[in-house]
Amino acid sequence: MTKKIKPNLSIAQIINMSMGFLGIQMAFGLQNGNASRILQNLGADVDKLSLFWLVAPITGLIVQPIIGHMGDNTWSPLGRRKPYFLIGAVLCAIGLVFLPNAASVTHMIAANVLLLAVIFLAMMDFSVNIAMEPFRALVGDMLPKHQGTIGFSVQTILIGIGAVVGSEMPNWMSKLGVSNTAKDGYVADNVIYAFYIGAAVLIVSILYTIFTTTEYSPQEFAEFEGGKEVVEEHSKFSDMFRDFAKIPNLMKKLGIVQFFSWFALFTMWVFTTSALATHHFGLSPDDTKSLEFNKAGDLTGHLFGLYNLFAIPFAFLLSPIAKVLGKKQTHALALTCGGLGLISLYFIKDTSMLWISMLGLGFAWASILAMPYAMLIDAIPSRKMGVYMGIFNFFIVIPQIVNGLFGGTIVSQVFGKMAMDYIVVGGFCMILGALITLIFIKSQEESPENMGEEIQQIHF
């Protein structure tokens, strides 16, 4: 059988198939900006925060390769990846509603409030991973490889929009007059209402993708593979271990870069609220109930919204910059800017000027969400796109687990609970990732013709 070439998709079609990512990242933005604040409101100590945050990477480590394997071998009337979008969205929406209400639910069922909050957090993380992994695989399923950078860049743009809205939502609620303080042991109303809105947007955006995107059939995939079977007749979970043993060399090297990149990101997400409270607002590390601490929490959400906002224009620029510099050079430059951004948080004392730090983080975030996947996509067989994307996620979650296990102890024992010092460490980790990218990853650029085609196709 003659191998059939996948047709190019329009920008509108790529947006449609990625729209659900907007809702997922709104949920992710709400969680990143507010989980530490919620847990501290409910009584968690700063040196224990990283342990609570372990829930996210551990669930990702387990769930994503399994969902990827299942998606590779699912051919339902709804599609190959879409059933997982829907299941993940519903479960995540439930978690969004209950996490900030853990204290109220605790009184109803006489449970430990922190334990219940962690259960709801785990539910969110579990379901986000169910929904997120298939979106990465969908780019490989639907797009010809020369459109891969565009596909992941569009996802990055939607991720940025969703994360901006999610990160800023509690702050916007406060400006609308919703209270940003609560009685001891409870979560402020502005956070609670923001999570409700996030749940609604998540469901709507996932349904939009489901109704506007038609996945290829098994027969069409077989044609794209030149007649090779796409679904293995006796595929089983143990095949994931065989697939892991065969991961491409490029994936291993990119995995090292991912380790240092995501170690830095996890540091930022977990400790920024405490870092701002102590370093910029002059609070003691144990002051988690005051109005000033909640202002630090609102500022964290605002800053996280800014770096996601800055990531949007950078996502548009990734392909043109990569055409000039090369993909690995572009990624190294972005990581360097991100590392300098984290380090600058220590030196910029005026909170109104912290947007400068977020500018570098925005460039890094845009690249982290797109360039490693754009470099990797050529090395992954189409029929294994889901499972290999899930395996690649190992290099995202393992650094978070390592950081979660030891980060709190380092902040407490080495830095005297001054979390800003540890964020500086995260900045140097991101710069180290940039150096590894330049030194150890060989350029695997696409031809100038294909890169030119990508640039042309990004115009609406």
Steps between C-alpha positions, in 0.01 A plus 500: 500500500630847411562711809247781520609843623299666776332815372601838640251640750396863514568714805125490577505119502809494723332744741184289509686182589704680768227715656452260789853585610372848588267355763759252626756773547250729667456223756878455512549875547251508786678210664853635451414845628285395793574145619779608738287787625201268557713242680659766722156648572399152614801468731793363295855616590719648225762224533229238435355664188726317255388168648135586438590603145641154436145393419519662155820343363430159652160481332658619173769235524238228530213631291651654186678195352199283580259744336740537207511123451123471531447788257730338243276193514157664537273526197155601624208672325605817685857471374847392607594774749170681562354253753787582733447875457143463620567270795789715621302823470205377707720366780717812505196727520384310808843546659495873421170539683602306811868593556442856629198373697696230683443667838122505454493139380719401797242624747230305317681165508731546800823448302849646527494822301851479355455135408174580325657795317782276377243243381320769298835625370588146395164469326573816302848384407384152405228634272713779348753235399224289344397796286839659433706215355258426211522863387876464447446173315223656290751739339704200386186319385346779297785711364769426242836521673602827335203665676605367840657825623188693400276245672686520829533879470122537461459279806744725684298809406178343631685374807616857560150646468352238733777533754479881498130490569538230765790672674336842500147389584528528883654846461221604264244370747658717771479808278131425446450517877517131589681448830861378484515410869326229698470389859771277638506157334297600194574622147409849378188544285694650207693173466189284537303688232802498267513121525128477416552705185800286408290184523238644263757620243674162509185309410398742224843508333537122501155458348595754232797290393294181505230644276727686253773240442473173311787257558638276229368145475720188541489452123624854439783450748595180320521697174722762666726218620529349153273207579652407838258400772440782741329299772699208629282192517621390842610833645523490881621720784829312527585633153561838664817363662621375161424842352689669783808288426489623140469873562698704246838640601373851435227445758760403762699817443193720494393324819807635682413851383142448612621388843669831578227708334216342695699489825517880471133536409390284794712714733328812372147360521537365853697772674421834332222600740716435805802659329310822425347507848840483672729675250274778373233543769733445797284233666626214712494156330225386738265792434240345271177653632555874464363733235856558378550128440184488292625802306815302428275218380310735270830639369620146427191437290553831320865421424416150379237655278761738360753235400223307329387820328853571379525141374225567245694738269815293550308196377432685174869582473639152563486383138658817353773501766564127450532556125781748564676349803397133488268317737751405767658848503153655535419272793834571669447875467151473646617291798779750570247785504277299734785425738600866514137588562482274805829632637388861451207443742760520776642834388187689390351623828228722352202268447366725221814418298486121536340479156856524365577162660189352346604613151790254501279230650245555224760434231619187682146371558403542135807307391469227765145428384592483130864459401587168670195342336577660164854360519375159609206441267713378207652227716168348611304247290145618436340178623677545837444875536286474814719265702823680411351836593399340829850361551651840418289633786724298736766764445251763611366334813817336638673836568184618673496189718868547589437866580189414696687250717796723580394858421318568826789367708748714306287812546464430872845370593727679252319829440322546833155490336596789272352354183632774269851356529375167367330672206843637407627140499217421258620779272849351479346159423320646200823658372671161541226350282584759234868403505415129468278580201783676320771247581335159481205524261580471132308722264220310327349787312250456224581611148474873419208421273303339783589778743388752243174312459448514877551875504254552216237286663500687829326799343121507543 
